[in-house]
Amino acid sequence: MEIEPCEALKPYIRCFWGTSGPIVRSECRESVSSVVTPDTCMDIMFDIDYTNNRICNDFAGINISSFQIHAMPGKERKISSFAIRFYAWAVILFSGESMRDAKDLYCDVGYYFPKLKKLLEDRLFTMDSLMERKAIAEKYLLENFHPERMNHVVSDALYEIFQNKGNIRTLQLAREVHISTRQLERLFKENIGISPKQLSSVIRYQYLWNDIVGSARFDVLDAVIKYQYADQAHLLHDFKRFHSMSIQEAKELAFKNVAFLQDPGRA
């Protein structure tokens, strides 16, 4: 499940997500894999294993390429999960640590959020509903929000990138925010973990993917013009670079998963 944050946190937190409460994960005899595609978020994630009395956690930095995750075979367990999804440029406002190493990073939550990690892990077993966990995390985030850490050059550049749906070169972007390209790249690395070019490419890909799944008659040639690709081959190559499969394969997989989630006969 996903739950929206309160109004004060909506510009910075995409959502809180996880299981609504403890669930029983059935015994799995085979490994199961799924594809994770790039987005513009970073996540704090906790997995609670009641059967083995164990909590695992991860901080997932911003990704600029797709990758596969694998669920390994295992016995039946009682589990739950809880996570906070930040917009990538907002993490520094709550952590205070540099995002310089956040690209494609998986690490312990304590590296960026030691106090939040301790607060949640002390309560995750006793407060096991998603709403209860959200309330605890939300209170902490509101009390530890530091707007003074927002770099206004970065925020202005983000505005330009989104206004252009990722179709903007770094040189032009630097001119728009009145700074050198070298300084702009340094600020993006410090605040987000990736370069302006990399972020722009991910955002353009996200807009493209939204058009693909949201349009009944998606036209590749129209998209080439709309998103300023050199030609059709460039668009198709760029999409596969981010999604690890062709547009047709991606659509089929997406709609297959939607049908699976919406199946009324599913337990």
C-alpha positions as CSV (number, residue, x, y, z in Angstrom):
1,M,0.0,0.0,0.0
2,E,1.0,3.6,-0.5
3,I,-0.2,6.5,1.7
4,E,0.3,10.2,0.9
5,P,2.2,12.3,3.5
6,C,0.6,15.3,5.2
7,E,0.4,18.6,3.3
8,A,3.5,20.0,4.8
9,L,5.6,17.1,3.6
10,K,4.1,16.6,0.1
11,P,6.8,18.6,-1.7
12,Y,9.5,16.4,-0.2
13,I,8.0,12.9,0.5
14,R,6.5,11.0,-2.4
15,C,4.7,8.5,-0.1
16,F,4.9,6.1,2.8
17,W,4.5,2.5,1.7
18,G,4.5,-1.0,2.9
19,T,2.1,-3.7,4.2
20,S,-1.0,-2.5,5.9
21,G,-0.1,-4.9,8.8
22,P,1.7,-8.2,9.4
23,I,1.1,-10.8,6.7
24,V,2.0,-14.5,6.2
25,R,4.4,-15.0,3.3
26,S,3.8,-18.5,1.9
27,E,6.6,-20.9,1.5
28,C,8.5,-20.3,-1.8
29,R,10.2,-23.1,-3.5
30,E,11.6,-21.1,-6.5
31,S,13.4,-17.8,-6.7
32,V,11.3,-15.0,-8.2
33,S,12.8,-12.0,-9.9
34,S,11.4,-8.6,-10.9
35,V,12.8,-5.5,-12.7
36,V,13.3,-2.2,-10.9
37,T,13.4,0.8,-13.3
38,P,14.9,4.2,-12.5
39,D,12.9,7.0,-10.9
40,T,13.6,10.3,-9.2
41,C,13.3,9.0,-5.6
42,M,15.3,7.5,-2.7
43,D,13.8,5.1,-0.2
44,I,14.2,4.1,3.4
45,M,13.0,0.5,3.8
46,F,12.4,-1.8,6.8
47,D,11.5,-5.5,6.6
48,I,10.2,-6.9,9.8
49,D,10.4,-10.7,10.3
50,Y,8.2,-11.8,13.2
51,T,9.0,-15.4,12.8
52,N,12.8,-15.0,13.2
53,N,12.5,-11.8,15.4
54,R,14.6,-9.8,13.0
55,I,14.5,-6.4,11.3
56,C,16.4,-5.6,8.1
57,N,16.8,-2.2,6.6
58,D,18.1,-0.5,3.5
59,F,18.6,3.0,2.2
60,A,18.2,3.0,-1.5
61,G,19.8,6.0,-3.3
62,I,18.8,7.3,-6.7
63,N,19.2,4.8,-9.6
64,I,20.0,5.8,-13.2
65,S,19.7,2.3,-14.6
66,S,17.4,-0.7,-14.2
67,F,18.3,-3.8,-12.2
68,Q,16.7,-7.1,-11.1
69,I,15.8,-8.1,-7.6
70,H,15.4,-11.7,-6.6
71,A,13.3,-13.3,-3.9
72,M,15.0,-16.4,-2.8
73,P,13.3,-19.7,-1.8
74,G,12.2,-19.8,1.8
75,K,9.8,-21.2,4.4
76,E,6.6,-19.6,5.5
77,R,7.1,-16.5,7.6
78,K,5.1,-13.8,9.3
79,I,6.4,-10.5,8.0
80,S,5.6,-6.8,7.4
81,S,7.3,-3.9,5.7
82,F,7.5,-0.1,6.1
83,A,9.2,2.4,3.8
84,I,9.5,6.2,3.2
85,R,10.0,7.4,-0.4
86,F,11.7,10.7,-0.7
87,Y,12.1,12.8,-3.8
88,A,15.8,12.6,-4.5
89,W,16.5,16.3,-4.1
90,A,14.7,16.4,-0.7
91,V,16.7,13.8,1.3
92,I,19.4,16.3,2.2
93,L,16.8,18.5,3.9
94,F,16.2,15.8,6.5
95,S,19.5,14.0,6.7
96,G,22.1,16.8,6.4
97,E,24.6,14.4,4.9
98,S,26.0,15.0,1.5
99,M,24.4,13.0,-1.3
100,R,27.6,12.7,-3.2
101,D,27.7,8.9,-2.9
102,A,24.0,8.3,-3.3
103,K,23.9,7.1,-6.9
104,D,23.0,3.4,-7.2
105,L,23.7,3.1,-3.5
106,Y,22.3,0.5,-1.1
107,C,23.4,0.9,2.5
108,D,22.3,0.8,6.1
109,V,19.6,3.5,6.9
110,G,21.9,4.6,9.8
111,Y,24.4,6.0,7.4
112,Y,22.1,8.9,6.5
113,F,19.4,8.6,9.3
114,P,20.8,7.2,12.5
115,K,18.2,8.7,14.8
116,L,15.3,7.8,12.6
117,K,16.6,4.2,12.3
118,K,16.8,3.8,16.1
119,L,13.4,5.5,16.6
120,L,11.6,3.2,14.1
121,E,13.4,-0.1,15.0
122,D,12.5,0.4,18.6
123,R,8.8,0.5,17.7
124,L,8.3,-1.6,14.5
125,F,7.4,-4.7,16.4
126,T,5.0,-3.1,18.8
127,M,3.3,-0.7,16.3
128,D,2.7,-2.9,13.3
129,S,0.0,-1.0,11.3
130,L,1.1,1.1,8.4
131,M,-0.8,4.1,9.7
132,E,0.9,3.9,13.1
133,R,4.3,3.7,11.6
134,K,3.6,6.6,9.2
135,A,2.5,8.8,12.2
136,I,5.8,8.1,14.0
137,A,8.0,8.7,10.9
138,E,6.0,11.8,9.9
139,K,6.4,13.4,13.3
140,Y,10.1,12.8,13.2
141,L,10.5,14.3,9.7
142,L,8.5,17.4,10.6
143,E,10.7,18.0,13.6
144,N,13.9,17.4,11.6
145,F,13.1,19.4,8.5
146,H,15.8,21.9,7.6
147,P,14.7,24.1,4.7
148,E,17.8,26.2,5.0
149,R,19.7,23.3,3.5
150,M,17.9,23.7,0.2
151,N,20.3,25.2,-2.4
152,H,18.3,27.7,-4.5
153,V,20.4,27.2,-7.6
154,V,19.5,23.5,-7.5
155,S,15.8,24.2,-7.0
156,D,15.8,26.7,-9.9
157,A,17.5,24.2,-12.1
158,L,15.0,21.5,-11.1
159,Y,12.2,23.8,-12.1
160,E,13.8,24.3,-15.6
161,I,14.3,20.5,-16.0
162,F,10.7,19.7,-15.2
163,Q,9.4,22.6,-17.3
164,N,11.2,21.1,-20.2
165,K,10.3,17.5,-19.4
166,G,14.0,16.6,-19.3
167,N,14.7,18.1,-22.7
168,I,17.4,20.5,-21.7
169,R,21.2,20.4,-22.1
170,T,23.4,21.2,-19.2
171,L,24.9,24.2,-20.9
172,Q,21.5,25.7,-21.5
173,L,20.5,24.8,-17.9
174,A,23.5,26.5,-16.5
175,R,22.7,29.7,-18.4
176,E,19.2,29.7,-17.1
177,V,20.3,29.6,-13.5
178,H,23.3,31.9,-14.1
179,I,26.1,29.6,-13.0
180,S,28.9,27.7,-14.8
181,T,28.3,24.1,-15.8
182,R,31.1,22.9,-13.6
183,Q,29.5,24.6,-10.5
184,L,26.1,23.3,-11.4
185,E,27.4,19.7,-11.7
186,R,29.1,20.0,-8.3
187,L,26.0,21.3,-6.7
188,F,23.8,18.5,-8.2
189,K,26.3,15.9,-7.1
190,E,26.4,17.3,-3.5
191,N,22.6,17.7,-3.2
192,I,21.2,14.8,-5.3
193,G,24.0,12.5,-6.1
194,I,23.9,12.6,-9.9
195,S,24.7,15.2,-12.6
196,P,22.1,17.5,-14.2
197,K,22.4,15.5,-17.4
198,Q,21.7,12.2,-15.7
199,L,18.7,13.6,-13.8
200,S,17.3,15.2,-17.0
201,S,17.7,11.9,-18.8
202,V,15.8,10.0,-16.1
203,I,13.0,12.6,-16.1
204,R,12.6,12.5,-19.8
205,Y,12.5,8.7,-19.7
206,Q,9.8,8.9,-16.9
207,Y,7.7,11.3,-19.0
208,L,8.1,9.0,-22.0
209,W,7.1,5.9,-20.0
210,N,4.1,7.7,-18.7
211,D,3.0,8.4,-22.3
212,I,3.6,4.8,-23.3
213,V,1.4,3.3,-20.6
214,G,-1.2,6.1,-20.5
215,S,-1.9,6.4,-24.2
216,A,-4.1,3.9,-26.1
217,R,-2.3,4.8,-29.3
218,F,1.2,5.6,-28.5
219,D,3.2,6.8,-31.6
220,V,7.0,6.5,-31.4
221,L,7.5,9.1,-34.1
222,D,5.4,11.6,-32.3
223,A,7.4,10.9,-29.1
224,V,10.7,11.4,-31.0
225,I,9.6,15.0,-31.8
226,K,8.0,15.7,-28.4
227,Y,11.0,14.6,-26.4
228,Q,13.6,15.8,-28.9
229,Y,15.3,12.5,-29.7
230,A,17.6,12.5,-32.7
231,D,15.5,9.7,-34.4
232,Q,13.4,6.7,-33.6
233,A,16.5,4.5,-33.1
234,H,17.8,6.9,-30.5
235,L,14.5,6.8,-28.5
236,L,14.2,3.0,-28.6
237,H,17.8,2.6,-27.5
238,D,17.4,5.2,-24.7
239,F,14.2,3.5,-23.5
240,K,15.8,0.0,-23.4
241,R,18.9,1.5,-21.6
242,F,16.6,2.6,-18.7
243,H,14.0,-0.2,-18.8
244,S,16.2,-3.2,-19.8
245,M,13.6,-4.3,-22.4
246,S,11.8,-3.0,-25.5
247,I,8.7,-0.8,-25.3
248,Q,6.4,-3.6,-26.3
249,E,7.9,-6.0,-23.7
250,A,7.6,-3.3,-21.1
251,K,4.0,-2.6,-21.9
252,E,3.1,-6.3,-21.8
253,L,4.8,-6.8,-18.5
254,A,3.2,-3.7,-17.0
255,F,-0.4,-4.6,-18.0
256,K,0.1,-8.2,-16.9
257,N,1.1,-7.0,-13.4
258,V,-1.9,-4.6,-13.3
259,A,-4.3,-7.4,-14.3
260,F,-2.7,-9.6,-11.6
261,L,-3.1,-7.0,-8.9
262,Q,-6.8,-6.3,-9.9
263,D,-7.8,-9.9,-10.1
264,P,-10.8,-10.2,-7.7
265,G,-10.1,-13.9,-7.2
266,R,-6.6,-13.3,-6.0
267,A,-6.1,-14.3,-2.3
